[in-house]
Amino acid sequence: MDTAFPWAHAFIDVPEEFVAASTDFWAAATGYDVGEPWRQHREFTSLVPTAGSSYVHIQRIGEPPRVHLDFPSADLDADTARLVALGATLAGPRGHWQTLESPGGLPFCIVDETGPFTVPTSTAWSDGTRSRLCQICIDVPPSRHDAELEFWSAATGWQQRASTNPEFHSLLPPSSSPLQLLVQRLDDERDAVRAHIDLGCDDIDAEASRLTRFGASVVARMADWVVLRDPAGLEFCATSRRPDGVT
């Protein structure tokens, strides 16, 4: 049986005092409209692309801001058992979704959901450049890197590819998914594994300039990416990764 997840959602989880600013910022950053709060779960709001399925969502939480992933599942019980066998731990009661944590402590969910889904194309900006939220990077301290990479590769069923930079490994999904994963080995130890958002763009400087106008601040500039901070304090990157497709 094919165990590869066909789709992934990105959730930007923020405390109530940052919900409005975060929603406005990420709607502007992606070029998406702000949807209505979910009918049965008012703490969730989806960002709605002009065409294609929503895959970026804002969640109101009572904890510090973070990013987490959701994966649709056609068989929640079977996928839960499979993920636990791979090293995940249960982190909440079962309902319409199951919350788990990776071996390194990164929360994620599998959701009773089967689609159909359509990947949105990149947003074309008025200056002729394009960008899209296309990747979630999982930041892992050195002592946990190998186990975390092995877990996410097996959990998603996505193709693993090493980078020319030894600290990076990509997990490439089916073409049906709007997000790919990047597992990054950090230089320093820390308490838990975290995740951050990567935007793919065809002009990093133009993208960083646009994002600062929307309310982000620049943290650091590298050759192939710029590290920024959103209004809730979450760091994310504008990268040279292709906005459309996987790389």
N, C-alpha and C positions, 0 to 999 in steps of 0.2 A: 504494500500500500504506500502511495506517495504521501509522505508526512510533511512536505514543504508547505509553509504558510504562504498563501497566494497574495497576501496584502498585509500592510502594516499601517497603523494609525499613530500619529505623534500627539501626545497630550502635554500641554504646558500647564503645570499645576502651580497655582499661586494663591497666597492668602487673600482674604476678602478685600483688604485695603489696596491691593494691586490689580484686582480683576479688571476694572474699567480701563486703567492705563495699559495693562498688558494686552487686553483685547483690542484696543484701538491701535496699539503699536504693531501687533502681529498681523492685523488686518491690512494695515498700510504696508508693512514689509513684504507681505505675500501678494498684495493686490487683490485680495479676496474680500467678499462681503461678509458682514457679521450676521449669522443666523439667529433665530429665536432660541432662547434657552430650551433644552430638551423638555418635553412635556412631563415625563415621569421623573426626571432627575434634573431639577432646575439649576443644579450646580455646574452643569455642562453647557457649553455653547460651542457650536461648530463654526469654522470659517468656511465660506461657501465659494468655490471657484466659479468663474463664468461658465465653464464647461468641465464636465468630469465630476467625480465623486469627492465628497469632503474627506479629508484625511488629517487635517490639523484642527485641534480642538483645545479649548481653554477649560480648565477645571478649577473650581473654587475649593480650596482645602484649608485645613486648620494647622498647617505645618509650613516650614520654610519652602520657598519655591524650588521646583525640580522639573525634570522632564521624564516622562515614562512612555513606554510603547504598549499598544494593544494589538493583538493578532486575532483575526476572525477564526473561528473553529466550527467545523461541521459536526464535531462530536466532542463536546466539552469534557465529558468524563474520561474518554479515552486519551485526549490530549493532556489532561491534567495528570493522569497516571503516567503517561510517557515522560512528561517534563519532570515530575518528581523522581522518576527512575534515573533521569539524567543528572539530578543534583539540585533541582529547584525545591523550595520549601513553600508550603501554603502560608499565605499572609492575610487571609480573610475568609469569611464564609462563602459558600457557593451560592450564586443566584443566577442572574442572566449572564454573569461573567464570574471568572475565578481570578482572584489576585494572588500572585506568587512573587517570590524573590529568587533571583539568580544565586548561584553559589557565593558570589561576592556581595550580595545584599541589594542588588538593583531591583526595585519593584517593577513589575509588568503585569499585564492582564491577558487572558484569552477570553474571547467573547463569543457567545452563541449567535453567530452571524455568518451568512454565506454569500452575501452580495446579491446581484452582480455589481462589480465595481468598474469604473473607468478612470484611468490615470489622467489627471489634468496636464495640459501642456504648460510650458513655462510662461511667465508673465512678461509681456513685451512693454517696456517703458517708453516714455515719450522721447528719450534721448537715443532710442534705437537699440539699447542693450536689453538683455533678458536675464531673468533669474527665477529660481524656484527653490523651495524648501525640499531638498532631495535626499538628505542623509541624516541619520542619527549616529553620533559618535559616542561609543561607550568607553569611558576613561577608567583605566584599570591600573592600580598600583602594581609594581613589578612582581611582588610575591604571589599575586593572584592572577596574573595575566594568562598563563598557559591554561589554567583550569577554566577561566572565564571564556577565553576564545574557543576552547573545545566545547563548552556548554552551548554557547550561542550558535556555533556552527551546526551542532547536532539538533538543537531545539528548533531552529528555523528550517533546517534542511536546505539552506542556501549555499551556493558555491563559494568556497573560501579561496581568496587570492592574496598572496603576499604583495607588498608594495616594495618599491625601490628603497623606501625608508623602512628600516627593519622594525621600527616601533609601531607600524601600521599594518593591519590586515583587513581587507575588505570582505564583506559577505554579500554576494551578489544575488538578488532575488530573481524570481521569474519576471518577465516583462510586464506582468499584471500588477506589480506593486509600485507605488509611487516613491517608496523609500528604500534605500539600501542601508546597510550597517557598516560602520567602521569601528574596529576594536583597536584602541590606542594604549600602548604600554607607557605609563607615566614614568617620569624620572624619580619621583619621590613616593614614599609610602603614605597612605592615608587610611582613614577608618573604613571607608566603604567605596564601592564602585558607584560612579555617577554617570550621567549621560548629558550630552549637549546637542544642540541643533546646528547643522551645517546647511548653509544656502549655497547652491551652485550658481555661478554667474559667469558671464563672458567678459566682464570688465570689473575687476575687484575694486579699483579706486572709485569708479562711478557708483558701484553698489554701496561701498562704505560711506561715501558722501551722502547718498540718498538715505541710508539707514540712520545716520546722525541727524539728518533733518527731521526724521520721524520720531526721534527721541532717544536713540542709542548713543552710547559713548564708546570711543575707541580705547581698547586696553593695550593692544600690541599689534605691530605690523610684521608679517613674515613675507618670504618670497612668494608663496603660493596661497596665502590666506591672511585675513585680518581678523583678529579677535576683538569682539565687541561685547558690550553689556547692555541688556534691555532694561526697561524702566523698573522691573521687579528685582533686578540684580543678577539675573541669569546670564552667564557668559555663553556666547555662541560665535560662530565663524561665518564669514563670507569667503568662499573658496573659489578656486579656479576649476572646480569640478563642473562637468557639463550639466547645464540646467535640465536637459531632457535626456532620458535614458540612464543607463548605469555605466560606470567607468571603473 
